[in-house]
Structure formats: C-alpha cells, structure tokens
Amino acid sequence: MLSKHTAILLTACLASSSAFATDHNDALTTSQTPFYINEGSGSTTINTADPFDMIKAVADITFKRFAREQTEIRKNPNLLKQIVREELVPYIDYRYAAFKVIGAKNFKNTTAAERDEFVPVFLNYLITSYAQVFTLYNNQKVTFEQARLSNSGRIAFVKTLVIEPGREPIDISFSTRKSRDSDEWKAYDMVAEGISLLDSKEAELGSLIRQKGLPHVTELLKEKAAKDIVFK
C-alpha cells in the first residue's frame, strides 16, 4: 500500500509496466522538433515533444494554480477535480492507461462497446483520485531528472524526487509514451518507491473484471468517481 507521503508525490509530480524493457543508459535526445500546445487555464505553452519538459512544466503550472486558488478550494474542494481535468488530463494517455488496467488476459473477454464505456469512467475515477490526493499537498519541493528512453524509443521515464524536511526523499518515475502519429508525449503511469500505479489498479480490478465483467467494474468506478472531495 502506498504511504500518505507517496500518495502526495504521485500527484505532486504530474498531477495515471513491467511489460516494457527499459534501458536507463539511453538519454533522450534533444534533436526533436518541439510541438507546443496551449496549457489548460492560461496562455502558457507546453512542449509535448520532450517528456522532461512536459512533466516539469505541467507540474509547475498545476501547483501555481493550486496555490493561487487555495481560498476557493477550501470553500469548494470539488474545484480540485476541475483543476485536475484542465491542467493534467490533456497530458495523460488515459485510454492507454485504462486498457492496461483491463489487462491483456481480460481484454479478449471484453467487447469494444464495453471498453468504450469504461475509458471515460476510468478517466473520471482518476480525476477524483488525484483530486483527493491534492488535499494532502503542502508545498513540497519536487526535483526532476532528464528523461531516459526505452530501447524502443517510444517510452520515456522521468525520475523525480519529492523533498520534505525531516523525511527521506521519495523516488518516483513517470512513464510517458510517444504517439505513433506525432512527436507528442503523454504520461500513462507513475511508479512510486517501486510501485506502479497501473499495476496496482490492474491487480485491484482485474479479478473483479474476470469474475463479474467489465460493465460491473465500470458501474463501480462511476460511484467512486462521483464522490465529493473532502479535506481530512
């Protein structure tokens, strides 16, 4: 189980497998042609052609907004869902993440229609989960390391450290994936202290999918996604 402080980290660095072989000696080249898109709530641009630039910039924008709207958030914690949707979701490959949570073994036993219904529900579930974690954020310092490429060149890992006085730094890597159709990178998983968020969710939901089917899990996640955000 992820600790409270690891959970903070999962959101702090971005606010999503072992199937991918990684080679951490492959540094990401800087010769890509930058591809810029507008940031959700303002005029800042995000370089999605470089996973390091993308992760770092999105984190910076998100937490500046979090600090700026803290008074409103305290009055209406569900505003955190809006922040997550506007600032993080554009840079998350949530469809790919949803399919990985379904899992290869379960995938063949689901229909295209069932998967199409599951994906947006899974996204809303992620939004609620990240928004709830945001209530634990307390201006922790986050450092970033340059991205490392997998052997395929289409998966890159951005390592970060969350620094909090009196505690050991927490190590996390963001797994990002390059689109087959463009130079755009998006995040799809977070690995904190060696624990993959997607692997955890697959383990949690996989047996339910096998036993009761994907539509049942979709309805279950609808209920979880609809929960209000609360400060505890």
C-alpha positions as CSV (number, residue, x, y, z in Angstrom):
1,M,0.0,0.0,0.0
2,L,1.3,3.5,-0.8
3,S,2.1,5.7,2.1
4,K,0.4,9.0,2.6
5,H,3.6,10.8,1.5
6,T,4.0,8.6,-1.5
7,A,0.4,9.4,-2.5
8,I,1.2,13.1,-2.3
9,L,4.1,12.5,-4.6
10,L,2.1,10.7,-7.2
11,T,0.1,13.9,-7.7
12,A,2.8,16.4,-6.9
13,C,5.0,15.4,-9.9
14,L,2.3,15.5,-12.5
15,A,-0.9,16.0,-11.5
16,S,-2.0,7.5,-14.4
17,S,4.7,-1.7,-16.9
18,S,6.7,-4.3,-16.3
19,A,5.9,-5.3,-19.9
20,F,8.3,-2.7,-21.3
21,A,12.0,-3.3,-21.2
22,T,14.0,-0.2,-20.1
23,D,17.5,0.9,-20.7
24,H,18.4,3.8,-18.4
25,N,21.6,4.4,-20.3
26,D,19.7,5.8,-23.2
27,A,19.3,9.5,-22.7
28,L,16.6,11.3,-24.5
29,T,18.0,13.2,-27.5
30,T,17.2,16.9,-27.8
31,S,17.0,17.0,-31.6
32,Q,13.2,16.6,-31.8
33,T,11.2,19.3,-33.4
34,P,9.2,20.9,-30.5
35,F,5.4,20.6,-30.6
36,Y,3.6,23.1,-28.5
37,I,0.0,23.1,-27.3
38,N,-1.8,25.6,-25.1
39,E,-1.9,25.0,-21.3
40,G,-5.4,24.4,-20.0
41,S,-6.2,27.6,-18.0
42,G,-3.9,30.2,-19.5
43,S,-1.6,31.2,-22.3
44,T,1.5,29.2,-21.2
45,T,2.7,26.6,-23.8
46,I,3.8,23.1,-23.0
47,N,6.5,21.3,-25.1
48,T,4.9,17.9,-25.6
49,A,7.8,16.8,-27.9
50,D,10.0,16.4,-24.8
51,P,8.7,14.3,-21.9
52,F,11.0,16.0,-19.3
53,D,9.8,19.5,-20.4
54,M,6.2,18.3,-20.4
55,I,6.2,16.8,-17.0
56,K,8.1,19.6,-15.3
57,A,6.0,22.4,-16.9
58,V,2.7,20.7,-16.2
59,A,3.7,20.2,-12.5
60,D,4.7,23.8,-12.2
61,I,1.5,25.2,-13.8
62,T,-0.7,22.9,-11.7
63,F,0.8,23.8,-8.3
64,K,0.9,27.5,-9.1
65,R,-2.8,27.3,-9.8
66,F,-3.3,25.2,-6.7
67,A,-1.7,27.9,-4.6
68,R,-3.5,30.7,-6.4
69,E,-6.9,29.3,-5.8
70,Q,-6.4,27.9,-2.3
71,T,-9.1,30.0,-0.7
72,E,-11.7,28.9,-3.3
73,I,-10.6,25.3,-3.0
74,R,-11.1,25.4,0.8
75,K,-14.6,26.6,0.3
76,N,-15.4,24.1,-2.5
77,P,-12.9,21.1,-2.5
78,N,-14.5,19.8,-5.7
79,L,-12.8,22.6,-7.5
80,L,-9.7,20.3,-7.4
81,K,-11.5,18.0,-9.9
82,Q,-11.7,20.9,-12.3
83,I,-8.0,21.7,-11.8
84,V,-7.0,18.1,-12.5
85,R,-9.2,17.9,-15.6
86,E,-8.0,21.2,-17.0
87,E,-4.3,21.0,-16.1
88,L,-3.4,17.3,-16.0
89,V,-5.8,15.4,-18.2
90,P,-4.5,16.9,-21.5
91,Y,-1.1,15.3,-20.8
92,I,-2.3,11.9,-19.7
93,D,-2.8,9.0,-22.1
94,Y,-5.8,7.8,-20.1
95,R,-7.1,5.5,-22.8
96,Y,-3.9,3.6,-22.9
97,A,-3.8,3.5,-19.1
98,A,-7.4,2.2,-19.0
99,F,-6.6,-0.6,-21.4
100,K,-3.6,-1.6,-19.3
101,V,-5.7,-1.7,-16.2
102,I,-8.2,-4.0,-18.0
103,G,-5.2,-6.2,-18.7
104,A,-4.2,-8.5,-21.6
105,K,-5.9,-11.5,-20.1
106,N,-9.2,-9.8,-19.6
107,F,-9.0,-7.7,-22.8
108,K,-10.1,-10.5,-25.1
109,N,-13.1,-11.2,-23.0
110,T,-14.5,-7.6,-23.3
111,T,-16.2,-6.0,-26.2
112,A,-15.3,-2.8,-28.0
113,A,-18.5,-1.2,-26.7
114,E,-17.7,-2.2,-23.1
115,R,-14.2,-0.7,-23.4
116,D,-15.5,2.5,-24.9
117,E,-17.8,2.9,-22.0
118,F,-15.1,2.0,-19.5
119,V,-12.5,4.5,-20.7
120,P,-14.3,7.8,-19.8
121,V,-15.5,6.4,-16.5
122,F,-11.9,5.3,-15.7
123,L,-10.8,8.8,-16.5
124,N,-13.3,10.4,-14.1
125,Y,-12.2,7.9,-11.5
126,L,-8.6,9.0,-11.9
127,I,-9.6,12.7,-11.7
128,T,-11.4,12.1,-8.4
129,S,-8.5,10.0,-7.1
130,Y,-5.9,12.7,-8.0
131,A,-8.1,15.5,-6.7
132,Q,-8.5,13.8,-3.3
133,V,-4.7,13.4,-3.1
134,F,-4.3,17.1,-3.8
135,T,-5.8,17.8,-0.4
136,L,-2.6,16.4,1.1
137,Y,-0.3,18.8,-0.9
138,N,1.6,21.1,1.4
139,N,4.1,22.9,-0.9
140,Q,6.6,20.0,-1.0
141,K,9.7,20.6,-3.1
142,V,10.0,18.5,-6.3
143,T,13.1,17.9,-8.3
144,F,13.3,16.4,-11.8
145,E,15.9,14.4,-13.7
146,Q,16.2,14.3,-17.5
147,A,14.2,11.7,-19.3
148,R,15.6,8.2,-20.2
149,L,14.4,6.3,-23.2
150,S,13.4,2.7,-23.5
151,N,15.0,0.6,-26.2
152,S,12.0,1.1,-28.4
153,G,12.4,4.9,-28.3
154,R,8.7,5.3,-27.7
155,I,8.7,5.0,-23.9
156,A,10.5,7.5,-21.7
157,F,10.9,7.7,-17.9
158,V,11.1,10.9,-16.0
159,K,12.5,10.5,-12.5
160,T,11.6,12.9,-9.7
161,L,12.2,13.3,-6.1
162,V,9.9,14.9,-3.5
163,I,11.9,16.7,-0.8
164,E,10.2,17.2,2.6
165,P,12.1,18.4,5.7
166,G,12.8,15.6,8.2
167,R,12.0,12.8,5.7
168,E,13.9,10.7,3.2
169,P,13.3,11.9,-0.4
170,I,10.6,9.9,-2.2
171,D,11.7,8.5,-5.5
172,I,9.2,8.3,-8.4
173,S,9.3,7.8,-12.1
174,F,6.7,8.9,-14.6
175,S,6.2,6.6,-17.6
176,T,5.5,8.5,-20.8
177,R,4.6,7.3,-24.2
178,K,5.2,8.8,-27.6
179,S,2.2,8.9,-30.0
180,R,2.6,6.8,-33.2
181,D,1.1,9.7,-35.2
182,S,3.1,12.6,-33.9
183,D,6.0,13.7,-31.7
184,E,3.6,14.2,-28.8
185,W,4.4,12.5,-25.4
186,K,1.9,11.8,-22.7
187,A,2.2,10.2,-19.3
188,Y,0.4,6.9,-18.7
189,D,1.8,5.6,-15.4
190,M,3.6,6.6,-12.2
191,V,6.0,4.3,-10.3
192,A,6.5,5.4,-6.7
193,E,9.0,3.6,-4.5
194,G,9.0,0.8,-7.0
195,I,5.2,0.5,-7.0
196,S,3.4,1.0,-10.4
197,L,0.1,2.8,-10.1
198,L,-1.3,1.0,-13.1
199,D,-0.1,-2.4,-11.9
200,S,-1.8,-1.8,-8.5
201,K,-5.0,-0.8,-10.2
202,E,-4.9,-3.8,-12.5
203,A,-4.3,-6.1,-9.5
204,E,-7.2,-4.4,-7.7
205,L,-9.7,-4.5,-10.5
206,G,-8.5,-7.5,-12.6
207,S,-10.2,-10.2,-10.5
208,L,-13.4,-8.2,-10.5
209,I,-13.4,-7.9,-14.2
210,R,-12.8,-11.7,-14.6
211,Q,-15.5,-12.6,-12.1
212,K,-18.2,-10.0,-12.8
213,G,-17.3,-8.5,-16.1
214,L,-16.1,-5.1,-17.3
215,P,-19.6,-3.5,-17.1
216,H,-19.8,-4.2,-13.4
217,V,-16.4,-2.6,-12.8
218,T,-17.5,0.4,-14.9
219,E,-20.5,0.9,-12.7
220,L,-18.4,0.5,-9.6
221,L,-16.0,3.2,-10.7
222,K,-18.9,5.5,-11.6
223,E,-19.8,5.5,-8.0
224,K,-16.3,6.2,-6.8
225,A,-15.8,8.9,-9.4
226,A,-18.9,10.7,-8.2
227,K,-17.7,11.1,-4.6
228,D,-17.1,14.6,-3.3
229,I,-13.6,15.7,-2.4
230,V,-13.0,16.3,1.3
231,F,-10.2,17.7,3.4
232,K,-9.5,15.2,6.2
